């Protein structure tokens, strides 16, 4: 998967408008730069591989990830439905 086309933070404005409080939690997909480690202020919930993981974060953590040089991109996670 080519992540080079991603902006560093990809969060729709409609979601961002309601995501201001530390109590608001979203699932994020984080892509680390090559050789980087997950920041100590987030807890990966699932490692997907290749420096890619999901995590549950609040608005403050979202901003920190955006400024973190170890992070290549941050995207809003989505719940996928099972296909039978």
Buried (B, 14 or more C-beta within 10 A) or exposed (E): EEEEEBEBBEBEEEEEEEBEEEEEEBBBBBBBEEEBEBBEEBEBEEEEEEBBBBBBBBBEBBEBBBEBEBBBBBBBBEEEEEEE
